């Protein structure tokens, strides 16, 4: 059941990021909904599911927007896996750890994208990229995370409750 929900969350985040949120840019920046969903899946269901969700979300992103196939899949796999490591440290109503890790994930995501898309091409405008792309995207992503992460967490709680009731009636 969680696998189906993860797939639906990834598809919805991808569609929202590529359609609706691309119209509501702030200084040309959109929030990274895929990153939020992959990180949330990692937090809430562990390293393995975070890694798998990251791979499929990244491949979806690669197919539609990637310049190098596999780059986003690799980035999101590491994000999902790394955030999954912190699953045991997540308290039910505490949003500070997930938001902090989403910030770190987005900063690392921005740096890896800069390295592979600009630095290797000889573009050395790191400070410009940091101040005008990475940091504004981090801020926008964190603001959206404040709403999206608790929503995903609520969905996961309802699934867990449903699965517990289902096993009680079967067993």
N, C-alpha and C positions, 0 to 999 in steps of 0.2 A: 504493500500500500504506500509506503514512504517513497519507494522508487517512482511510482506513478506521480505522486505529489511533487517530488523533486523535478521530474521532467516538465510537469505543468508550470511550476514556478519559474524554471529556466526559460521556457518558451514565452511565458507572459512577460518576464523581465526583458527578454530580447526584443519582443514586439514593442513594448513600451519605450525602451531605450532607442530603438531605431525609428519609431514613428512619432509618438506623442512628445517625448522629452526632447527630440531633435528640433521640435518647433519652439520649445520653451528654453532656449539657451540663455545663459547669462554670460555675456562677453564671449560668445562663441563656444562656451563650455557646457557639456551635458553631464549629469551625474552618471556614475558607472553602476547601473543597476545589476548588471551581470556579476560584478565583483561583490556587491552586497549579498546577492542570493547565494553565490558559491561560498562565500565566507560564512554566511548563516547556516547553510547546510553542513559545513564542516563543524561549526560550533555545536550544532544541535544533534548531529548524528555521527560524528566521528571522522577519523582520518580517511578511512576507506571510502565512505560515501562522499566525503568532500573531494577526494581525489577523482572519483568517477564523475561526479557532477561537474567538477572543474574541466575535465577532459571534454565532456560533451558540450558544455557551454562554450568552451574555447574553440572547439571544432565548428560549432555553429557560427561563432564570430569570425573565424578564419574563412569559412566558405563565403560569407557575404561581404566582409570588410577587410580581410587580411591581405597583406602584400606578400608575406611569406607564410605558406601553409604550415601549421603546426606551432607557430610562435605563440599565439594566444592560447592554444590548447595547453602548451607547456606552462605558460605563466599561470593560467587559472588552475591547473592541476596542483602546482606548488602552493597556490593561495588556499585552495580547498584542503589540501593535506595539512599544511602548517596550522591553519585555524582549527582543524580537527584535533590537533594535539592538545588544545586548550579546552576541550569538551568537559573534562572532569573538573575544571576550575570555574565553570560557568554556574553562577547562582541564578535561581529562577527569575527574580525580579531585578537583577542588577544589569544595567545596560552599559556600564562604564568599560568593562573588559571587552565586550564585542565592538563597541565604538572605537576604542583604542586600537584594537587589532585591525579593524577596517581602515583606520587612518594609516597605520603602518603598511598594510597590504596595498593600499592605493598609492602611497608614496613609492613603494618598491615597484609596483606596476608601472607608474609613470617613468621611473628611472630606466627600467628594462626597455620600455618602448622607446625612450630617448636614445638609448645605446644602439638598439637594433635598427631604428628607422632614421636617425639623424647623425649620430656620431660616426657610425661606420661609413656614412656618405661624405664625411668631412665637414659636416655642419657643427661648429663649435659654439653655438649660441646657447650654452647650458643655462646661464643665469636667466636669459630671456625665457627659455622653456620652463624653467623652474617657477619663475614668478608669474608667468602668464598662462601656463597650462596646468602644470602639476598641482600647485597649491590651490588655485581656484577650484579645480576638479575635486580635490580632497575636501574642501569646505562644502561644496555643493553635495558631494556624496555623503558626507557625515550628516548634513541636515536631512537628507532623504532617509538615511539609515535610522534616524531617530523615530521615524514613523514605520518604515518597512520592517526592521528587525523585530520589533514587538509583534507585528502582524504575523510574520513567519513563525515566531515562537508560539503564538496562540494557535496557529494551524497545527503545529507539531504536537502541542498539548492535546488538542482535540483528537488527533489521530491516535495518540497513545491511549487516551481514554477509550476510544472506540475499539482499538485492538485488545485492550484489557477486558472489555465487556464481551467481545467476541470470543476470546479464549475461555472466559468463565462460562458462557453458555454452551460451548462445544465440550469442554472438559468436565 
